[in-house]
Amino acid sequence: MIQTMNAVVLRHRESIELVAVVMRIVSFSLVSWLGPRSPFFFVWAFNTVDAVALSWCAILRKDRAYTLLNIFWIGVGIVGMLRAHGF
C-alpha cells in the first residue's frame, strides 16, 4: 500500500510540490491580509497539510534539508492549531 502511494507521489511530485507551495503562500497571505481577523486554526491546518505533502516529496527525493524544514513546519502547525484552539 505504501509502495503504491509513494509511486503515485513520485509520479506527480512536481504538481504536488507546486500545489503545496501555493497552499503555503495562501495561508500566510491570509494572515498578512486579515491580521487578527484571520481564521488561525484554518491557516495552521492548511499550512500543516502542505508541510506533510512537501515532507513526503522531500523524503522520497532524499533531500535531507527540505525534509527537516518541512517536518519542522508540521510541528509548528500542530502547535499553531493547539494555540488557535485555546490550549
N, CA, C and O atoms as CSV, one atom per row, in Angstrom:
chain,resi,resn,atom,element,x,y,z
A,1,MET,N,N,0.826,-1.196,0.000
A,1,MET,CA,C,0.000,0.000,0.000
A,1,MET,C,C,0.875,1.267,0.000
A,1,MET,O,O,0.670,2.166,-0.815
A,2,ILE,N,N,1.858,1.330,0.925
A,2,ILE,CA,C,2.757,2.490,0.997
A,2,ILE,C,C,3.574,2.605,-0.288
A,2,ILE,O,O,3.797,3.705,-0.796
A,3,GLN,N,N,4.019,1.460,-0.808
A,3,GLN,CA,C,4.803,1.478,-2.051
A,3,GLN,C,C,3.996,2.094,-3.187
A,3,GLN,O,O,4.525,2.870,-3.983
A,4,THR,N,N,2.716,1.747,-3.261
A,4,THR,CA,C,1.844,2.285,-4.302
A,4,THR,C,C,1.653,3.783,-4.119
A,4,THR,O,O,1.703,4.543,-5.086
A,5,MET,N,N,1.433,4.207,-2.874
A,5,MET,CA,C,1.255,5.635,-2.593
A,5,MET,C,C,2.521,6.406,-2.927
A,5,MET,O,O,2.458,7.485,-3.515
A,6,ASN,N,N,3.675,5.852,-2.553
A,6,ASN,CA,C,4.949,6.502,-2.873
A,6,ASN,C,C,5.133,6.622,-4.382
A,6,ASN,O,O,5.621,7.643,-4.869
A,7,ALA,N,N,4.747,5.589,-5.123
A,7,ALA,CA,C,4.877,5.625,-6.582
A,7,ALA,C,C,3.994,6.720,-7.171
A,7,ALA,O,O,4.402,7.420,-8.097
A,8,VAL,N,N,2.788,6.865,-6.635
A,8,VAL,CA,C,1.878,7.918,-7.117
A,8,VAL,C,C,2.460,9.297,-6.799
A,8,VAL,O,O,2.435,10.193,-7.643
A,9,VAL,N,N,2.982,9.465,-5.584
A,9,VAL,CA,C,3.577,10.751,-5.205
A,9,VAL,C,C,4.771,11.061,-6.097
A,9,VAL,O,O,4.918,12.192,-6.561
A,10,LEU,N,N,5.620,10.079,-6.340
A,10,LEU,CA,C,6.780,10.313,-7.207
A,10,LEU,C,C,6.359,10.661,-8.631
A,10,LEU,O,O,6.967,11.517,-9.274
A,11,ARG,N,N,5.324,10.000,-9.114
A,11,ARG,CA,C,4.860,10.257,-10.481
A,11,ARG,C,C,4.308,11.677,-10.629
A,11,ARG,O,O,4.427,12.288,-11.691
A,12,HIS,N,N,3.701,12.197,-9.550
A,12,HIS,CA,C,3.069,13.523,-9.592
A,12,HIS,C,C,3.787,14.526,-8.688
A,12,HIS,O,O,3.203,15.536,-8.295
A,13,ARG,N,N,5.038,14.253,-8.363
A,13,ARG,CA,C,5.779,15.036,-7.384
A,13,ARG,C,C,5.808,16.532,-7.702
A,13,ARG,O,O,5.530,17.348,-6.823
A,14,GLU,N,N,6.128,16.895,-8.902
A,14,GLU,CA,C,6.236,18.322,-9.235
A,14,GLU,C,C,4.901,19.035,-9.041
A,14,GLU,O,O,4.862,20.155,-8.531
A,15,SER,N,N,3.821,18.400,-9.442
A,15,SER,CA,C,2.489,19.005,-9.263
A,15,SER,C,C,2.125,19.104,-7.788
A,15,SER,O,O,1.578,20.114,-7.346
A,16,ILE,N,N,2.428,18.063,-7.031
A,16,ILE,CA,C,2.141,18.072,-5.595
A,16,ILE,C,C,2.928,19.188,-4.915
A,16,ILE,O,O,2.381,19.930,-4.098
A,17,GLU,N,N,4.207,19.305,-5.251
A,17,GLU,CA,C,5.026,20.361,-4.654
A,17,GLU,C,C,4.513,21.751,-5.026
A,17,GLU,O,O,4.486,22.645,-4.181
A,18,LEU,N,N,4.109,21.938,-6.270
A,18,LEU,CA,C,3.595,23.240,-6.697
A,18,LEU,C,C,2.313,23.586,-5.938
A,18,LEU,O,O,2.168,24.705,-5.448
A,19,VAL,N,N,1.393,22.644,-5.840
A,19,VAL,CA,C,0.146,22.889,-5.110
A,19,VAL,C,C,0.450,23.196,-3.647
A,19,VAL,O,O,-0.143,24.111,-3.076
A,20,ALA,N,N,1.358,22.450,-3.034
A,20,ALA,CA,C,1.693,22.667,-1.624
A,20,ALA,C,C,2.326,24.040,-1.397
A,20,ALA,O,O,2.032,24.699,-0.400
A,21,VAL,N,N,3.183,24.470,-2.306
A,21,VAL,CA,C,3.802,25.792,-2.174
A,21,VAL,C,C,2.732,26.882,-2.316
A,21,VAL,O,O,2.757,27.870,-1.581
A,22,VAL,N,N,1.810,26.713,-3.241
A,22,VAL,CA,C,0.724,27.684,-3.388
A,22,VAL,C,C,-0.137,27.698,-2.122
A,22,VAL,O,O,-0.582,28.758,-1.682
A,23,MET,N,N,-0.368,26.524,-1.542
A,23,MET,CA,C,-1.120,26.455,-0.284
A,23,MET,C,C,-0.423,27.260,0.813
A,23,MET,O,O,-1.074,27.985,1.566
A,24,ARG,N,N,0.893,27.132,0.900
A,24,ARG,CA,C,1.643,27.870,1.919
A,24,ARG,C,C,1.543,29.367,1.678
A,24,ARG,O,O,1.361,30.138,2.621
A,25,ILE,N,N,1.659,29.782,0.430
A,25,ILE,CA,C,1.540,31.203,0.097
A,25,ILE,C,C,0.159,31.722,0.482
A,25,ILE,O,O,0.040,32.805,1.056
A,26,VAL,N,N,-0.878,30.960,0.172
A,26,VAL,CA,C,-2.248,31.366,0.502
A,26,VAL,C,C,-2.432,31.468,2.008
A,26,VAL,O,O,-3.019,32.436,2.492
A,27,SER,N,N,-1.943,30.490,2.756
A,27,SER,CA,C,-2.153,30.511,4.204
A,27,SER,C,C,-1.475,31.716,4.858
A,27,SER,O,O,-2.065,32.358,5.728
A,28,PHE,N,N,-0.261,32.024,4.454
A,28,PHE,CA,C,0.407,33.169,5.052
A,28,PHE,C,C,-0.106,34.494,4.499
A,28,PHE,O,O,-0.026,35.519,5.175
A,29,SER,N,N,-0.623,34.481,3.297
A,29,SER,CA,C,-1.247,35.692,2.756
A,29,SER,C,C,-2.507,36.040,3.536
A,29,SER,O,O,-2.783,37.213,3.786
A,30,LEU,N,N,-3.270,35.023,3.921
A,30,LEU,CA,C,-4.467,35.266,4.735
A,30,LEU,C,C,-4.103,35.989,6.024
A,30,LEU,O,O,-4.766,36.951,6.411
A,31,VAL,N,N,-3.055,35.529,6.681
A,31,VAL,CA,C,-2.627,36.163,7.929
A,31,VAL,C,C,-2.162,37.591,7.662
A,31,VAL,O,O,-2.466,38.504,8.430
A,32,SER,N,N,-1.432,37.778,6.582
A,32,SER,CA,C,-0.945,39.122,6.259
A,32,SER,C,C,-2.095,40.077,5.963
A,32,SER,O,O,-2.091,41.220,6.421
A,33,TRP,N,N,-3.075,39.612,5.201
A,33,TRP,CA,C,-4.179,40.475,4.801
A,33,TRP,C,C,-5.187,40.703,5.915
A,33,TRP,O,O,-5.671,41.820,6.097
A,34,LEU,N,N,-5.508,39.648,6.663
A,34,LEU,CA,C,-6.588,39.738,7.648
A,34,LEU,C,C,-6.102,40.059,9.062
A,34,LEU,O,O,-6.892,40.460,9.916
A,35,GLY,N,N,-4.818,39.885,9.305
A,35,GLY,CA,C,-4.280,40.181,10.637
A,35,GLY,C,C,-5.013,39.407,11.721
A,35,GLY,O,O,-5.199,38.197,11.598
A,36,PRO,N,N,-5.434,40.094,12.787
A,36,PRO,CA,C,-6.090,39.413,13.908
A,36,PRO,C,C,-7.438,38.776,13.548
A,36,PRO,O,O,-7.946,37.941,14.296
A,37,ARG,N,N,-8.005,39.160,12.429
A,37,ARG,CA,C,-9.273,38.559,12.000
A,37,ARG,C,C,-9.066,37.265,11.221
A,37,ARG,O,O,-10.035,36.674,10.744
A,38,SER,N,N,-7.830,36.819,11.084
A,38,SER,CA,C,-7.514,35.604,10.331
A,38,SER,C,C,-8.130,34.377,10.993
A,38,SER,O,O,-8.215,34.296,12.219
A,39,PRO,N,N,-8.557,33.424,10.168
A,39,PRO,CA,C,-9.029,32.142,10.718
A,39,PRO,C,C,-7.811,31.276,11.071
A,39,PRO,O,O,-7.424,30.389,10.310
A,40,PHE,N,N,-7.218,31.551,12.235
A,40,PHE,CA,C,-5.911,30.965,12.555
A,40,PHE,C,C,-5.906,29.441,12.557
A,40,PHE,O,O,-4.946,28.833,12.083
A,41,PHE,N,N,-6.947,28.815,13.075
A,41,PHE,CA,C,-6.955,27.350,13.065
A,41,PHE,C,C,-6.899,26.831,11.632
A,41,PHE,O,O,-6.129,25.920,11.328
A,42,PHE,N,N,-7.715,27.412,10.753
A,42,PHE,CA,C,-7.707,27.010,9.347
A,42,PHE,C,C,-6.334,27.246,8.723
A,42,PHE,O,O,-5.816,26.386,8.010
A,43,VAL,N,N,-5.754,28.398,8.988
A,43,VAL,CA,C,-4.444,28.725,8.420
A,43,VAL,C,C,-3.410,27.695,8.841
A,43,VAL,O,O,-2.637,27.219,8.010
A,44,TRP,N,N,-3.384,27.342,10.134
A,44,TRP,CA,C,-2.392,26.373,10.605
A,44,TRP,C,C,-2.688,24.971,10.098
A,44,TRP,O,O,-1.762,24.219,9.793
A,45,ALA,N,N,-3.954,24.607,10.001
A,45,ALA,CA,C,-4.297,23.286,9.459
A,45,ALA,C,C,-3.880,23.196,7.985
A,45,ALA,O,O,-3.286,22.206,7.557
A,46,PHE,N,N,-4.196,24.231,7.228
A,46,PHE,CA,C,-3.848,24.296,5.811
A,46,PHE,C,C,-2.333,24.227,5.638
A,46,PHE,O,O,-1.828,23.513,4.772
A,47,ASN,N,N,-1.616,24.977,6.475
A,47,ASN,CA,C,-0.155,25.004,6.438
A,47,ASN,C,C,0.436,23.646,6.804
A,47,ASN,O,O,1.454,23.241,6.242
A,48,THR,N,N,-0.188,22.950,7.729
A,48,THR,CA,C,0.306,21.638,8.139
A,48,THR,C,C,0.104,20.615,7.029
A,48,THR,O,O,0.963,19.759,6.815
A,49,VAL,N,N,-1.007,20.689,6.327
A,49,VAL,CA,C,-1.245,19.774,5.201
A,49,VAL,C,C,-0.186,19.989,4.125
A,49,VAL,O,O,0.350,19.025,3.579
A,50,ASP,N,N,0.116,21.247,3.820
A,50,ASP,CA,C,1.142,21.464,2.791
A,50,ASP,C,C,2.506,21.004,3.280
A,50,ASP,O,O,3.311,20.531,2.478
A,51,ALA,N,N,2.789,21.127,4.569
A,51,ALA,CA,C,4.066,20.659,5.113
A,51,ALA,C,C,4.178,19.137,5.024
A,51,ALA,O,O,5.259,18.606,4.767
A,52,VAL,N,N,3.075,18.444,5.235
A,52,VAL,CA,C,3.080,16.977,5.098
A,52,VAL,C,C,3.383,16.603,3.645
A,52,VAL,O,O,4.213,15.733,3.385
A,53,ALA,N,N,2.711,17.261,2.702
A,53,ALA,CA,C,2.943,16.965,1.281
A,53,ALA,C,C,4.389,17.252,0.886
A,53,ALA,O,O,5.024,16.445,0.208
A,54,LEU,N,N,4.909,18.411,1.314
A,54,LEU,CA,C,6.289,18.759,0.962
A,54,LEU,C,C,7.298,17.849,1.652
A,54,LEU,O,O,8.334,17.524,1.072
A,55,SER,N,N,7.008,17.434,2.882
A,55,SER,CA,C,7.899,16.499,3.590
A,55,SER,C,C,7.952,15.165,2.868
A,55,SER,O,O,9.027,14.597,2.670
A,56,TRP,N,N,6.793,14.671,2.479
A,56,TRP,CA,C,6.716,13.381,1.787
A,56,TRP,C,C,7.543,13.428,0.501
A,56,TRP,O,O,8.328,12.522,0.221
A,57,CYS,N,N,7.356,14.489,-0.270
A,57,CYS,CA,C,8.132,14.622,-1.510
A,57,CYS,C,C,9.632,14.708,-1.219
A,57,CYS,O,O,10.436,14.087,-1.914
A,58,ALA,N,N,10.004,15.468,-0.205
A,58,ALA,CA,C,11.429,15.625,0.138
A,58,ALA,C,C,12.024,14.304,0.614
A,58,ALA,O,O,13.168,13.987,0.289
A,59,ILE,N,N,11.262,13.537,1.376
A,59,ILE,CA,C,11.741,12.228,1.844
A,59,ILE,C,C,11.985,11.310,0.656
A,59,ILE,O,O,13.011,10.633,0.593
A,60,LEU,N,N,11.049,11.285,-0.283
A,60,LEU,CA,C,11.204,10.414,-1.450
A,60,LEU,C,C,12.359,10.867,-2.336
A,60,LEU,O,O,12.996,10.036,-2.983
A,61,ARG,N,N,12.643,12.168,-2.378
A,61,ARG,CA,C,13.783,12.681,-3.145
A,61,ARG,C,C,15.094,12.544,-2.381
A,61,ARG,O,O,16.169,12.797,-2.925
A,62,LYS,N,N,14.994,12.137,-1.101
A,62,LYS,CA,C,16.153,12.013,-0.213
A,62,LYS,C,C,16.846,13.366,-0.014
A,62,LYS,O,O,18.072,13.453,0.038
A,63,ASP,N,N,16.034,14.405,0.094
A,63,ASP,CA,C,16.534,15.766,0.308
A,63,ASP,C,C,16.417,16.072,1.806
A,63,ASP,O,O,15.359,16.469,2.295
A,64,ARG,N,N,17.521,15.878,2.511
A,64,ARG,CA,C,17.501,15.995,3.974
A,64,ARG,C,C,17.176,17.400,4.456
A,64,ARG,O,O,16.477,17.556,5.457
A,65,ALA,N,N,17.661,18.416,3.776
A,65,ALA,CA,C,17.412,19.794,4.222
A,65,ALA,C,C,15.922,20.125,4.155
A,65,ALA,O,O,15.365,20.647,5.121
A,66,TYR,N,N,15.278,19.832,3.043
A,66,TYR,CA,C,13.856,20.143,2.912
A,66,TYR,C,C,12.992,19.200,3.745
A,66,TYR,O,O,11.909,19.582,4.187
A,67,THR,N,N,13.458,17.987,3.960
A,67,THR,CA,C,12.740,17.083,4.867
A,67,THR,C,C,12.729,17.684,6.257
A,67,THR,O,O,11.672,17.773,6.881
A,68,LEU,N,N,13.883,18.099,6.757
A,68,LEU,CA,C,13.973,18.700,8.088
A,68,LEU,C,C,13.122,19.969,8.183
A,68,LEU,O,O,12.372,20.155,9.142
A,69,LEU,N,N,13.248,20.836,7.178
A,69,LEU,CA,C,12.489,22.085,7.189
A,69,LEU,C,C,10.982,21.827,7.249
A,69,LEU,O,O,10.279,22.452,8.043
A,70,ASN,N,N,10.494,20.933,6.435
A,70,ASN,CA,C,9.049,20.718,6.378
A,70,ASN,C,C,8.528,19.889,7.543
A,70,ASN,O,O,7.375,20.057,7.940
A,71,ILE,N,N,9.338,19.006,8.099
A,71,ILE,CA,C,8.923,18.313,9.323
A,71,ILE,C,C,8.851,19.323,10.474
A,71,ILE,O,O,7.968,19.240,11.328
A,72,PHE,N,N,9.778,20.264,10.487
A,72,PHE,CA,C,9.707,21.357,11.459
A,72,PHE,C,C,8.374,22.098,11.309
A,72,PHE,O,O,7.722,22.395,12.310
A,73,TRP,N,N,7.954,22.405,10.051
A,73,TRP,CA,C,6.703,23.122,9.816
A,73,TRP,C,C,5.488,22.303,10.235
A,73,TRP,O,O,4.462,22.870,10.612
A,74,ILE,N,N,5.591,20.976,10.175
A,74,ILE,CA,C,4.489,20.143,10.684
A,74,ILE,C,C,4.354,20.390,12.186
A,74,ILE,O,O,3.249,20.584,12.691
A,75,GLY,N,N,5.480,20.380,12.895
A,75,GLY,CA,C,5.448,20.651,14.341
A,75,GLY,C,C,4.920,22.031,14.658
A,75,GLY,O,O,4.115,22.198,15.574
A,76,VAL,N,N,5.372,23.036,13.895
A,76,VAL,CA,C,4.886,24.408,14.093
A,76,VAL,C,C,3.381,24.462,13.841
A,76,VAL,O,O,2.650,25.128,14.575
A,77,GLY,N,N,2.924,23.774,12.820
A,77,GLY,CA,C,1.493,23.753,12.506
A,77,GLY,C,C,0.665,23.115,13.607
A,77,GLY,O,O,-0.419,23.600,13.932
A,78,ILE,N,N,1.167,22.032,14.181
A,78,ILE,CA,C,0.446,21.374,15.277
A,78,ILE,C,C,0.358,22.310,16.477
A,78,ILE,O,O,-0.705,22.449,17.082
A,79,VAL,N,N,1.468,22.949,16.821
A,79,VAL,CA,C,1.455,23.914,17.932
A,79,VAL,C,C,0.510,25.071,17.603
A,79,VAL,O,O,-0.249,25.512,18.466
A,80,GLY,N,N,0.550,25.565,16.366
A,80,GLY,CA,C,-0.336,26.655,15.960
A,80,GLY,C,C,-1.802,26.270,16.071
A,80,GLY,O,O,-2.618,27.071,16.527
A,81,MET,N,N,-2.148,25.051,15.658
A,81,MET,CA,C,-3.538,24.606,15.781
A,81,MET,C,C,-3.963,24.478,17.238
A,81,MET,O,O,-5.076,24.858,17.602
A,82,LEU,N,N,-3.077,23.945,18.067
A,82,LEU,CA,C,-3.402,23.840,19.501
A,82,LEU,C,C,-3.615,25.213,20.112
A,82,LEU,O,O,-4.559,25.414,20.875
A,83,ARG,N,N,-2.756,26.148,19.786
A,83,ARG,CA,C,-2.893,27.520,20.323
A,83,ARG,C,C,-4.145,28.194,19.793
A,83,ARG,O,O,-4.833,28.891,20.539
A,84,ALA,N,N,-4.453,27.998,18.512
A,84,ALA,CA,C,-5.638,28.608,17.920
A,84,ALA,C,C,-6.913,28.027,18.536
A,84,ALA,O,O,-7.955,28.681,18.583
A,85,HIS,N,N,-6.801,26.784,19.004
A,85,HIS,CA,C,-7.952,26.119,19.611
A,85,HIS,C,C,-8.082,26.474,21.101
A,85,HIS,O,O,-9.055,26.089,21.749
A,86,GLY,N,N,-7.107,27.203,21.636
A,86,GLY,CA,C,-7.202,27.666,23.006
A,86,GLY,C,C,-6.370,26.907,24.019
A,86,GLY,O,O,-6.486,27.160,25.219
A,87,PHE,N,N,-5.530,25.982,23.569
A,87,PHE,CA,C,-4.675,25.242,24.518
A,87,PHE,C,C,-3.427,26.030,24.818
A,87,PHE,O,O,-2.583,25.578,25.593
